[in-house]
Amino acid sequence: MANASLSQGDSPQRSRQAWSVLIVSTLAFTVCFMVWMMFGVIGIPIKKMLNLSSTQFGLLTAMPVLTGSLVRVPLGIWTDRFGGRIVMAVLMAITVPAIWLMSYATEYWHFLTIGLFVGLAGGSFSVGTPYVARWFPKNRQGMAMGVYGAGNSGAAVNKFIAPALLVAFGWAMVPQVYAAIMLGTLVLFWLFSYSDPAHLVPSNVKFTDQLKALKDPKVIKYCQYYSIVFGGYVALSLWMVQYYVGEYGLDIRVAALLAACFSLPGGVLRAIGGVLSDKYGAHSVTWWVMWVSWICLFLLSYPQTDFTVLTVNGPTTFHIGLNVYAFTALMGVLGMAFAFGKASVFKYISDDYPKNIGAISGIVGLAGGLGGFVLPIMFGALMDLTGIRSSAFMLMYGVVWVSLIWMYFTEVRRTDVMDPTGASAHQAAR
């Protein structure tokens, strides 16, 4: 399917079209992700205005993530059938009115309901991933999907733009500006993107035929990986501004700037993760990502602690806990690991399902998005239950343990993870 058109891919015109598609699609995804993460900043004054608990705040931030996740499977399938250009354009157009209406919400249920419609922007990932991948040859698809996935950095862009607008004009100005940005991006996307009929799934292929691949147990495993590297990224991007404000008593602008130290590398470096996955294989990159994440989350999990030791000279009190600098450094490393992991998981998909990228990326994206929906709510519930802010990282630490064990028994025992040919060995083992 895709290879038929890629055989023409050496022409200069074809190359220009491919890069134009990649650039404007990445821009569109960045703006969509920025909108999707909006509550991570404006949710803080809304929480104060409505006197919300931590659990209610978690639900508020997670509502857009819910719809953005649930629509990923149908959007991926529609992209296979109708093409990424038209599906992406329609999706962006639908979100503009909902983003604008957000500025007029006054009740908690208003925000939850409108957030569901704003969240459609998050479905853009499963549109753009197969769309851009099919414009490039197989040995460069990891790079293409990695560059496109760098649009996750919209979470960091949100942390630069939203606090400035919030402080200067109030939170209601943020959705109005974001609606205008989305509309302008839609126009640019339509002007500089292209369609290729050869990229479409043949018309005699039914939805049910495409979905049969979802019974493959490998897909479930990739869903688990992605629920960490993407779901965890989304959840922490939404959670970190208020975490800095509560834990370290920072101003919202400083808190957002420091939180961007996690969100920015977690988005931008995804392209490097794609290149590494092309070179060393998805398996090797993912294995090391899980270990780095496990170490960072172990250190981040430890709460601020004072303990007293009875010495020969009397009681002596010690304090253990990360200061803001060490905490931010660890979050930056975690963000980089997640960035590489997001790219490597989708390299698995392009290797195993080259003719069904849309449907498979949709289901894996759904799992990752649902992780991003459930985790903030669980963060808030744990915070209300224990009163320990770092309980969010304790939860993530446990989830990473599950993936490490699963990966070891299904992949690592069969593959030399230090071997650049590990990807082919992994394929042979399966």
Secondary structure, 3 states (H helix, E strand, C coil): CHHHHHCCCCCHHHHHHHHHHHHHHHHHHHHHHHHHCCHHHHHHHHHHHHCCCHHHHHHHHHHHHHHHHHCHHHHHHHHHHHCHHHHHHHHHHHHHHHHHHHHHCCCHHHHHHHHHHHHHHHHHHHHHHHHHHCCCCHHHHHHHHHHHHHHHHHHHHHHHHHHHHHHHHCCCHHHHHHHHHHHHHHHHHHHHCCCCHHHCCCCCCCHHHHHHHHHCHHHHHHHHHHHHHCHHHHHHHHHHHHHHHHHHCCCHHHHHHHHHHHHHHHHHCHHHHHHHHHHHCHHHHHHHHHHHHHHHHHHHHCCCEEEEEEECCEEEEEEECCCHHHHHHHHHHHHHHHHHHHHHHHHHHHHHCCCCHHHHHHHHHHHHHHHHHHHHHHHHHHHHHHCCCCHHHHHHHHHHHHHHHHHHHHCHHHCCCCCCCHHHHHHHHC
